[in-house]
Amino acid sequence: MEENIAVTPFKEPFIPKIYLVLGRQTVSDKMLQLIAALALRQPLTVLDCGNRSNMYAVAKLIRPYTSDPVAVLGHIRLSRAFTCIQVLTMLEAAAARPQASDPCIILDLLSTFLDEDVKLPDAERLMDRSLACLRAISQTAPVVISARPLPLIARERASLYEALHEAADTRWAEPEALTAGHLQPALFA
């Protein structure tokens, strides 16, 4: 496995492998820009696991570059998953498509696996199967996954985050925002 931390999240051309983009807001603006840029050139699959995609924003991004935004938006196959079982079902369907070389963008993958109604062993099993599908897809197509750092309340599910991190060939982490504590030393230390 290539240990490569990219300086910028999206360098082209994308080759078939797994790219992981980590950030507090799942780097949503950058992911939507990526979806728009790819849709202008080719079909792609978008799997929204966090119910955060804003296709209106994508339409606004492509509008200056085409006279037919409806046709460009038609390049995007969008599916939304509300449970980790739905994520696996969609990934199995995508992996079963023969010779699929269209990029696959997965937004906020971990969010559905943090459902407290799904016991950790079940979530780990579903994540392992999902990662196997992603590896299969990445043999013929680039796979770009966004994820947020785990919230403290979900720290017992760190194994899911670690498995996703290990499965990625290239990782990009959004820089941490500077807080007041980083800008000024404490007055009473």
Secondary structure, DSSP 8 states (H G I E B T S, - for coil): ---EE-SSS--SS--SSEEEEE-TTTTHHHHHHHHHHHHTTS-EEEEESSS---HHHHHHHHGGG-S-HHHHHTTEEEEE-SSHHHHHHHHHHHHHSTT--S-EEEESGGGGGG-TTS-HHHHHHHHHHHHHHHHHHTTTS-EEEEE----GGGGGGHHHHHHHHHH-SEEEE------HHHHS--S--
